[in-house]
Amino acid sequence: MRQEEMLIGGRWRPAADGGVVEVDDPATGRVVATVPRATDGDLDEAIAAADQGFRMWRQADAWERSRRLRDAADRIRDDREAIAALLTEEQGKPLAQSLAEVDTCVDQFEWYADEARRVYGRIVPGMTSDVRIEVRREPVGPVAAFTPWNFPIMLAARKLAPALAAGCSVVLKPAEEAPSACLRMVRAIASAGFPDGAINAVTGDPAAVSERLVASRVIRKISLTGSIRVGSLLLRLAADTIKDVSMELGGHAPVVVWSDVDVEKVARLAAATKYRNAGQVCISPTRFLVHADIAERFADAFVEAARHVVVGDGRDPSTTMGPLASRRRLDEVSALVADAVDNHGARLLTGGEPLAGLGPGHFFAPTVLADVPADVPIATVEPFGPVALMSTITSLDEALRLANATDYGLAAYAFTNDLDRGRRLTEGLEAGMVGLNSFAVSTPVAPFSGVKSSGIRAENGTEAMDAYLVSKTVVTGIG
Ligand SMILES: O=CCCC(=O)O
């Protein structure tokens, strides 16, 4: 069994007291690794290391930062297969999806290697001619980054790359459910010549780790991808020391499908996107609001595609959907679906239950539900599983009212071939990202962000650099 270690101040090491947390393989239920359970002392050392690392790394000039990030991208690429294998073993997704996830990490580091050289300040004309005003941009300071189990490496890279590009140091806490691929990626990144302490990675009890890191006055910035519950908890903790935060707190993406589209083509694309990573994706299309004229055809084509999904162990090349990442997820998705069917009159079109026949793993059938009332738990709480909800709409106003009916506002999608209708939908959907005739809203080059309860500040794009920078106004008197 693998025994992972933490990176603190440039040294890989176990917890001071030898404590560990077990990690299992969601396809088999077998324990495959342990990670250190950091003690308070370990966490204090990581904070001190990040303080020291920040002092060194902030002095690196822009081109040096760029070179280190590009070197990190190359090193992640060189270790692609090994990182992907760990990802599938601990998270469950099919190997092809794990390899693609490693590639997005490379993209992140390459994109921010360029951005590192483009941190521009500005000169502002003073109110009188005897002053010069310069606005500089400086790194905010040591960052605590908390990442989830659904994309254990991509979402870590999404924080590490811009933070390092801006000149910040980082204490990263990978998800305890699937940490090994992330730790291996951190090894690759750290070997690219960053100063000791610029990158630290700690593991253990999530509440204990986050409370210790967020309470520290050394840590100046929190970046979290997680749930609304954890987000509001960390916001309260961050308030005590007045820290800046970036938070992505999930979604419940609506998809408006109008009657003028190629119905079968959109249904097939929608189903392929829905069941990616077993639906454990914060921008996963979930609430389908389909025009009444095509609703039945759309649902039939979607169900047909759902039935063709091959569920199994992610290491099997024929698998197109792996297990859910944990027993907890399996129980939560099962309960949400059962509640919708048993208590709220939802109609099960396909799936709806765990696939116990596939063995002890956390397998759940690709599921489609129809006639789900808009205010029941599965339609308002992020289901984070392979579940699609079908509803019928007859007007644009109705589509927007239903689409905007949750507290979330991360991704939203609309499919129509009418230009004006498309414009009205992109304007009316309350979301940080809107896909019009596309599901591809996640890219390193443009902001990834939520509105309403889905988050604060953006990741990706140049906006992510802003999240790790502060401005300093320097006024110089002359004459
Ligand atoms: O689950 C959150 C991130 C998903 C993505 O960026 O594709």
The ligand as an SDF file (V2000), in Angstrom:
LIG
                    3D

  7  6  0  0  0  0  0  0  0  0999 V2000
  -16.3350   20.6450  -11.1390 O   0  0  0  0  0  0  0  0  0  0  0  0
  -15.8390   21.7340  -11.3820 C   0  0  0  0  0  0  0  0  0  0  0  0
  -14.9570   22.0560  -12.5450 C   0  0  0  0  0  0  0  0  0  0  0  0
  -15.4240   21.4440  -13.8020 C   0  0  0  0  0  0  0  0  0  0  0  0
  -14.7100   21.9340  -15.0250 C   0  0  0  0  0  0  0  0  0  0  0  0
  -14.0250   22.9610  -14.9900 O   0  0  0  0  0  0  0  0  0  0  0  0
  -14.8580   21.2690  -16.0710 O   0  0  0  0  0  0  0  0  0  0  0  0
  1  2  2  0
  2  3  1  0
  3  4  1  0
  4  5  1  0
  5  6  2  0
  5  7  1  0
M  END
$$$$
